[in-house]
Amino acid sequence: MTISAIRWELEPSCNLNCKHCFVGKSSLSYPKRIGLDAGLNILDNLHQVGVKELYFTTREPLLNPYICQYIVRCTEYRIKTSLITNGICLNDEQLVSKLINSGLCSISTSLEGPTAETNDMIRGSNSFDKALRGILAFQSQTIKCGKTVPINLQMSLNAYNSNLCSTIPTLIDNLPFDSLSVGALSNSGNAKYNQDIFLDDERYFDLFTILAKEYRKIKKPNYVLIFKSLMPWEAVLLRYLTGYDIYPVTPYCSILNGTYSMLSDGSIIPCISLYDKNKTIHVYGNENNLTQKLESAFTRCVEEIKSENETVKRLYCSNCYFSDRCFLCPALVNDEKMKDAALSRCIKAKHQFEKLIEERYKEGCYLKIDRSQVLYSYRELVFQKNYADSIKKEFRFSIESESDRFIEELLQGLLYRKQSFKTENKIIRSLILEGVIALRGGHSA
């Protein structure tokens, strides 16, 4: 077991009380803040065990007086650092200057909609203006310092901002964000006590479709649009309906990749989403033999999480194309309502896609190869890499004899090809599902 990344829930306090905060109601059980020396000692140990990335996150890390010293120490160790903040504290010019010069690699913040009205209903009075001023101040300071620090925006679709969804892509294009991650609400933390902010489950996909279509209207967007709550078949269907390059990023648990959460006192737990759910085992980051202790403590937890996922997949996903690599969030699996809703959406999207693609086959169509894809062959395998928006992913496809010539022409750089083909052709179907090629013709969206 390796530790590749840590999400440090650095600060037990926050200057906002957002209605949808997924850790809001667990704040009372958060441990107290530790001192600077203890924090630096923890970072020393994390470096020793090979941590490569560290995220300073909930509740509001910029309220911690040692945040800049921690980032500097990480920079010395070449640990990539990211800051997740609500943006309010970025109005402090001195703090912003220290952050930028500390070696911070990226920053993420949140706005809940395109206006102060939609945002402040969720995050509190005047929070939109304060956060936006802070973001602009941060960008201005990076320019002055000659630094490049990507600024990412997160947004949850909810009952307050849904009617203005079509205006969001253009608004963000005029702000200094490098990416916009849009998702649904999580039924945890404060959100459990604010059910009026939720949308009907079916509504989310409709809004994602609106966002994708409006985003496509921007000729040269200044940011990347990311959908973070889609099930794999929803991603496939959305790409088909809108033409936007949405790739089937399957759900996956970061614990399996060696990414853990660390509380404000330095205790490492599997994930903050499982905090107070009888799955939290503590190992302190300032202990010796940290890797061995984590492996001993978390092995049972990881096996339990895997077992729960396998049970769900046997019931719902046994014949799914994405089953081998799809791994539902354990917090979702433990919430019956959210789990059933997510799986139902995925199954519905699959049936809808299959119906639409059969209609397209009957109408006559041709294949378009995505310009961001690179295919190359090695022995009996074909590899695909997606270079869109700096995202690099790789999948393997076994070459079937009847597809050899088609694949050979793909590898020669063919961008458009009209040809008839059968739905049983597994390699072509795989390439469509992976986003390498798309169907065009008939009534193309």
N, C-alpha and C positions, 0 to 999 in steps of 0.2 A: 504494500500500500504506500503510495507516494502522496505528498502534499504539493500540488501544483499552484494552488491559489487560495487566498484567504479573503473572506468578506468580513472586515472588522467592524462590528456594530459598536463603533468607538464611543459614542456619547449617549448616556442614558436620558438626557433631557432634549427638549425641542422647543423652538420658538413659535411653532404652529400646532394646531390640533385638527388636522385634516379629517374630513368625514370618512375617507376611504383608506386611511393609513392601516396597513396590514399588521403592524405591531403596536398600534395605538393603545389598546386595552391591556397589553402585556407589559406596559411600561413600569407598573408598580413592582414587578418582580425582576426588573433589570438590576444587575449588580451595580455597585458604585464605581465611579471613575477611578482609575489607578494613577499613580504619580508618573512623572517623566522618566525617572530612572528605571522603574519597573517596565514601562512601555518600551523603552529602548532595549532593555534586556530581552524582552519577548521578540522584538524584531531581529536581534542578534541570533536567537535560537531558530527563528523561522528561516533566516538565511542559511543557517547551518544545515537544515533538513531539506533545502532545495526549493523553497517557495519562489516562484517567478513573478507572480502578480499579486497585488494587494489592493482591495477596494475599501475605501473609507466610506462607510455608509450609515444607515439609520442608527439613531434617530436624526439629529442634526450634527454631523461631525465638526462643522466649523465653530460650534460652541465649545469645543475642546481646546484649551489654551496651548496644547502641545502639538497640534496637528501639523504645523510647518516643520517642527523638529523631526517628527516621525517621517514625513515625506523626504526630508533631506537624508535621513539615515537609509531609507529605502533606495534613494538615488545612488548613494555610495555603494550599495550592494547590487546595483543594477536590477532592482526589483521594480517592475512596471507598476505605477500607481494610478488609480482612478478615484475621483472624488464624486460622491453622489450627495447633492445638496439641494435644499429648496430655494437657494439663491438669495435669500434675504440678507445674509451676512456679507455678500459680495459688494454691498454698498460701502464697506469699510476699505478705503483706498490703500491703507497701509497693509492690511491683511492680504488683499489681492496681490499687491506687489510681492509680498513674501511667498505667497503660494506659487506664483508664476516662476519666481527665481529659485524655488526649492527643487525643481525638476519634475513637477507634476506632469503626468502624461496625457490625461484627459479629464474632462469634467462633465457630469450629467446633472440636469436639473429638470423641474417639472412645471408645467402650466396645464390647467384643466380647461382648455378651450381657447377660442380666439379673442375673447373679451374679458374685461375685468368682472363683468357681471357673472359670466359662467364660471370663471375661476374662483372668485371670492365666495361663491355659494358653497364651494367645497373646501377651500383652503383658508378662508377667513378674510375679513375686511382689509382692503388695501394691499393684499398679498400679491396680486397681479402686478400692480405698478412697481412695488418694491422689488419683486423678483426680476422683472424685465429691466429695470434700471441697473440692478446688480449685474445681470448678464451683459448688458451693453458696456458697463464699466469694466468688466473683466476682459471683454474683447478689446476695448480701447487700450487697456494696459498691456495686453500681450503684444499689440502692435508697437507700442512705445518701447517695450523691452526687446523687440526683435525675436519674440518666441512664437512658436506654433503649438497651441494647445486646443485640440478639437473640443467643441462644445456640443453635447448631445442633449436632446429634449425628449422627455417621456410624457405621454398623455394618456389618460384613461377615458374612454368614451362612457358617458353617463347621461342621466335624464336631463341635465342642465345644458350640456353642450351639443347634444345630438342634432338639434334642428339647425345648427350652424356648421355642421360637418363639412358641407361643400366649400366653405370659405377657408377652411384650415390650411390646405396645401399652399395656396397663394400667399397667405399671411406669413407662413413659416419661411417661404422663399425670400421674403424681404427682411428676415431677421438673421442674426449671425450663427445659425445652427448648422452643424455638419450632418446631422441625422435627426429623424423624428421617429420614435418608437411608439406605436399606438397599440393599445390593448384593451381588453375588457377588465372589469373590476373583479377583485378577488373577495370572496365572501368570508373575510377574516378580519380580526382586529376591530377597528372602529366601524368598518362597513357593516358588520353584523347588526349594529345598532342604528344604522341609517339605510334601511332597505328601500326607502323612497328614491334613492339615487340610482338604483339599478334599472337597466332596460330589460325588456323582454328578451329572452335568450336569442330568438330568431333575428332580432333587430340588429345585433352586432354585425352579422355577415353583410347585411344590406348597407350598413355604414362603411364597412371596409371596402365594399364595391364602389361606393360613391367617392371615397378618398382616393382609391386607385385610379379611377377615371379622371378625376380632377387633377391629380398629380401628373397624369400623362399629357394633359393639355399644356403643361409648362414646357416650353421648348428645350431649355437648358437649365434644369433645376439646380439650385445651389446646395441641395442637401439630398440625402438618401432617405426614402420612406421605408420603414420596417414595420411589419405586422408581427406582434409578439404573442398573440393569443390564438393563432390559428391551429387547428388540428391539421394533419398532413393532407387529407383529402379536401379540406377547405382551401388550402393553399393551391392545390392543383386546379380546383374549380375556379377559384378567383383569377388565377393566371389565364385560364381558358376564356373566361367571360370578359376580362378587361384588357388582355394583351400586355399587362404590366409584368415585368420580370420578377415574379414572386416565386421563389423556389420552395419546395416542400421541406422546410426545416422541421424535422420531426421532434416532438416533445422528448426531452431527455433530462435526466437528473444529474446535476453537476457533482453530486457526491461521488458518482461512479467515475468521474474524471479527476478526482482528488481535490475538489474545491469544497472547502468547509467554511462555516461561519465561526467567528470569534466574538465573544461578548466583551463588554466594556472593561471587565476585570481581567481579560486575557484568557478566559476559559474557552476552549475550542469545543464546538458542538457540531453535529452533522449538518444542520441547516436551521436558519432562523425561522423558516416556515413551519418547522416541527417543534418549535419552542413551546413548552407547556402542553405538549401532546403525548406525553409518556414515551417519547422516543429520544429524549435529550440526555446524552451522556457527556460529562465534562472531563476534558483533559487540559491542563494548564500549559500555556505556551512558554512558560519559563522553566519547565521541567527538563531534566536530562532524559536522553533516550526517547525523545518526543515521538519519533516515527513508530517505534515499537509499541509505545503506550497507546497511540492512536489506533494502530492496527488491532491491538488486543481489545480496546474498548468499543470500537465501531464495527467490528466484523459481524457481530450478531445483528446490529441495527441495519447494516447494509443487506445482509441476507434476508432479513424480514421485509425490507422494502422491495427487494427483488421478488420475493415470494408473493407479496400482495399484487405486484404488477402482473406476474405470470397468471395469477388467478383471474384477474380482470381480462387479460388478453385471451385466455382460453374461452371465456364466455362471449366476448364481443369481437375479437380480432384474429382468430386463428387462421383465416384464409386471406388476410390483408397483405397487400404488396409491401407495406411499410412495417409489418409486425416485428421483424427481426431487429429493427433499430429504433422503434418507437417505444419510449419509456415515460409513462405519465408521471407528473409531479406527485410525490407521495402525499403532499398536503391535499391535492385534488382527489387522490384515491380515497383518502380518509373522510372526504366530504361527499356523502352519497348524492346529494342534490346536484352539486357542481360536476361530479364525475358522470352521472347519468346524462346530464345536459351536454357535456363535451362529447361523449361517445355518440350520443344521438345525432349531434350536429355532423360529426365525422361520417357516420354511416349514411345520413341523408345526402351529404355532399358527394359521396362516392356514387350513390345511385343516380343522382342528378347528372354527374359527369359522364357516367357510363351511357346514360340515355342520350345526352347531347353528342357524344363522340360517335355513337352509332348513327345518329342522324347525319352527322358530318360525313361519315364514310359513304353513306348512301347518296348524298348530294354530289360527291366528287370533290376532291381537295388535293392540296399538295403540301409538302413538308417544308418548313422554314427552319433553318439552323440558327440558333441564337448567336449573335455576333460576339457575345461575351464568353462563348464556350470554346474550349480547346480539347480536341480529341486526339489521342495518340495510342498506338498499339504496342503491345509487348507480348510476344509469344501468342498464346491463345486468348489473351484478354485485351479489352479496349478500356482505356482510362479516360475519364472526363474531368476537366477542371473548369470551374466557373470563376471568371475573373471580374464579374460584374461588381461594381461598387466596392472594390478591394476585398470582396469576400472570396475565399479560396476553399472550395470543397472538392472532394474527389470520390468518385464511385467506380465500381468495377462492373463490367457487363461481359458475360461469357458470349463468345461469338458462335452463332449457329451457322451451319454450312450454307443455308439458303440466304443468309444475311451478309455473307462475306463481301460480295461485290458492292452492296449498298454501303457498308461500313467503309470499304476502301475508298469509295468516292467521297464520303464524308471527310475522311482523313486528308484527302487531296484539297480540301478547302471549299467544297461546293456549298454555296449559300442557299440556293433555291433549287429545288428539284421537283418536277411534276412526275409522279409515277403512281400506279395503282398498287395497293398492298392489302393484305388481309389483317383482320383484327387479331388473328391468332399469332401473328409474328411477334414473338416475345421481346425480341431486341428492340423493335421499333416502339412497342408499347412502353418498355422500360425507359427509352430515351425521351418519350413524351412525358412520362410521369416525373422524370428527374429534371425536366425543364431544359433539356438539351435542344430538342426540336419542338416545334409547335405546328398545329394544323391550321391551314389557311384555305380560304375558298368558301363557296356557299355564302352564308350570311355571317361572315366573320365579324366579330365584335370590334 
